[in-house]
Amino acid sequence: MIAKFKPLKERVFVSYTEDLEKTAGGLYIPDTAKEKPQSGKVEALGEDVKSLKVGDKILFDKYSGSKINIDSKEYLIIKEEDVLGILN
């Protein structure tokens, strides 16, 4: 968990899942050409979040939430209702 941030109410603090993307021909796509993933790991929860726990891997809507940078790493703050599901 990131000790520098505690979300409020029904908000979820998410770190992006890093996946290496490859083209059909086997070339790796550089970070600058990639879209942000729509999956991540729950790092912290607001006190009103009921259906998730820290460490869950989740899917979320592409355009949901607010992006923030902490220690030069990008995170996402989303509402619990914007979570589409939990990955097993």
C-alpha positions in Angstrom: 0.0 0.0 0.0 1.1 3.5 -0.7 1.5 5.2 2.7 1.3 8.7 1.2 -2.3 8.5 0.0 -5.6 7.5 1.6 -8.7 7.7 -0.6 -12.0 9.0 0.9 -15.5 7.6 0.8 -16.2 5.3 -2.1 -12.9 5.9 -3.9 -10.3 3.3 -4.9 -6.6 3.9 -5.4 -5.2 1.8 -8.2 -1.8 1.1 -9.7 -1.7 0.2 -13.3 -0.8 -3.4 -14.3 2.3 -3.4 -16.5 2.0 -5.7 -19.4 4.5 -6.0 -22.2 2.7 -5.6 -25.5 3.8 -7.3 -28.7 2.7 -7.0 -32.3 1.6 -10.1 -34.3 5.1 -10.0 -35.8 6.8 -10.2 -32.4 7.9 -6.6 -32.0 7.5 -5.0 -28.6 5.5 -1.8 -28.5 7.3 1.0 -26.7 5.7 2.7 -23.6 5.2 6.0 -25.5 3.0 4.3 -28.1 0.9 2.3 -25.7 -2.5 3.1 -24.4 -2.9 2.9 -20.6 -4.2 -0.4 -19.5 -7.8 -0.9 -18.3 -6.6 -3.1 -15.4 -4.8 -2.5 -12.2 -4.2 -3.5 -8.6 -6.1 -2.0 -5.7 -3.5 -0.2 -3.5 -5.9 1.5 -1.0 -9.6 1.9 -0.3 -11.9 4.6 1.0 -14.0 3.7 4.1 -17.2 3.3 2.1 -15.9 0.7 -0.4 -17.6 -2.7 0.4 -16.9 -5.0 -2.6 -13.1 -4.8 -3.0 -10.0 -5.4 -0.9 -6.4 -4.2 -1.1 -4.5 -6.4 -3.6 -7.5 -7.2 -5.9 -6.7 -7.1 -9.6 -9.6 -5.2 -11.3 -10.9 -4.0 -14.6 -12.2 -0.5 -15.0 -13.7 1.7 -17.7 -11.1 3.3 -20.0 -12.0 6.9 -19.3 -12.9 6.7 -15.6 -11.1 8.3 -12.7 -8.4 10.8 -12.1 -4.7 10.2 -12.8 -2.1 11.3 -10.3 1.7 10.9 -10.0 3.4 9.9 -6.8 7.1 9.3 -6.7 7.1 9.5 -10.6 4.7 6.6 -10.9 1.2 7.1 -12.3 -1.8 5.9 -10.3 -5.6 6.2 -10.8 -8.3 7.2 -8.4 -11.7 5.8 -9.3 -15.1 5.4 -7.7 -16.1 1.9 -6.7 -19.0 2.1 -9.2 -16.5 2.5 -12.1 -14.9 -0.9 -11.4 -16.2 -3.4 -14.0 -15.0 -6.6 -12.2 -12.3 -8.5 -10.3 -9.8 -10.6 -12.2 -9.0 -14.0 -10.8 
